[in-house]
Amino acid sequence: MDENRIGGAARNMGGKVQEAVGKVAGNTNLEVRGQANQVAGSAEEIYGQAKDAAADVAESVQKGAKVADDLFRRTIEERPYTAAVAALAVGWVIGRMGRS
């Protein structure tokens, strides 16, 4: 869990307490600051969630790249002539695309 999520949740909770104390005491300024802290805490928590999601995506991409690397490496080792012909064909297609 990201530190932004923890900090945001704590700030949100503190804002709720601050707002409640402001309501009980009749202090509008304290109540409004509590609401502002809740909004800021929620925003920080959402930012932490986005960071966690981005880290998960990066990890998945990394795993996928490793799987693809292993597949290509194994194919080249097991079928070197097929891999060479495939590389030549891809090179030929790329060369033909450049002539258009």
C-alpha positions in Angstrom: 0.0 0.0 0.0 1.3 3.4 -0.9 2.1 6.0 1.7 -0.2 8.5 0.0 -3.1 6.2 0.6 -2.3 5.9 4.3 -1.7 9.6 4.7 -4.8 10.5 2.7 -7.0 8.3 4.8 -5.5 9.7 8.0 -6.0 13.3 6.8 -9.6 12.5 5.7 -10.3 11.0 9.1 -8.7 14.0 10.9 -10.9 16.3 8.7 -14.0 14.4 9.8 -13.1 14.8 13.5 -12.2 18.5 12.9 -15.5 19.1 11.2 -17.5 17.3 14.0 -15.7 19.4 16.6 -16.4 22.5 14.6 -20.1 21.6 14.5 -20.3 20.9 18.2 -18.4 24.0 19.1 -20.3 26.2 16.7 -17.0 27.2 15.0 -17.7 27.5 11.3 -14.1 28.2 10.5 -13.0 24.9 12.1 -15.8 23.1 10.4 -14.8 24.4 6.9 -11.1 23.6 7.5 -12.2 20.0 8.4 -14.2 19.7 5.2 -11.2 21.0 3.3 -8.9 18.5 4.9 -11.4 15.7 4.0 -11.2 16.8 0.3 -7.4 17.0 0.4 -7.2 13.6 2.1 -9.5 12.0 -0.4 -7.5 13.5 -3.3 -4.3 12.2 -1.7 -5.8 8.7 -1.3 -7.0 8.6 -4.9 -3.4 9.6 -6.0 -2.0 6.8 -4.0 -4.5 4.4 -5.6 -3.5 5.6 -9.0 0.2 5.1 -8.1 -0.5 1.5 -6.9 -2.4 0.8 -10.1 0.4 2.1 -12.3 2.9 0.0 -10.4 0.7 -3.1 -10.9 0.5 -2.3 -14.7 4.3 -1.8 -14.9 4.8 -5.1 -13.1 2.4 -6.9 -15.5 4.2 -5.4 -18.6 7.5 -6.5 -17.2 6.3 -10.0 -16.7 4.8 -10.1 -20.2 8.1 -8.8 -21.7 10.0 -11.6 -19.9 7.6 -14.2 -21.2 8.0 -12.9 -24.8 11.7 -12.8 -24.4 11.8 -16.4 -23.2 9.5 -17.4 -26.1 11.7 -15.7 -28.7 14.9 -17.0 -27.2 13.6 -20.6 -27.1 12.2 -20.4 -30.7 15.6 -19.1 -32.0 17.5 -21.8 -30.1 15.2 -24.6 -31.2 14.6 -23.5 -34.8 17.4 -21.2 -35.9 16.7 -21.6 -39.7 13.0 -20.8 -39.3 13.9 -17.7 -37.1 16.4 -16.5 -39.8 13.8 -16.9 -42.6 11.2 -15.1 -40.5 13.7 -12.2 -39.8 14.5 -12.0 -43.5 10.8 -11.9 -44.3 10.1 -9.1 -41.8 13.1 -7.2 -43.1 11.8 -7.5 -46.7 8.3 -6.3 -45.7 9.8 -3.3 -43.9 12.0 -2.6 -46.9 9.0 -2.7 -49.2 7.0 -0.4 -47.0 9.8 2.2 -47.3 9.6 2.2 -51.1 5.9 3.3 -51.3 
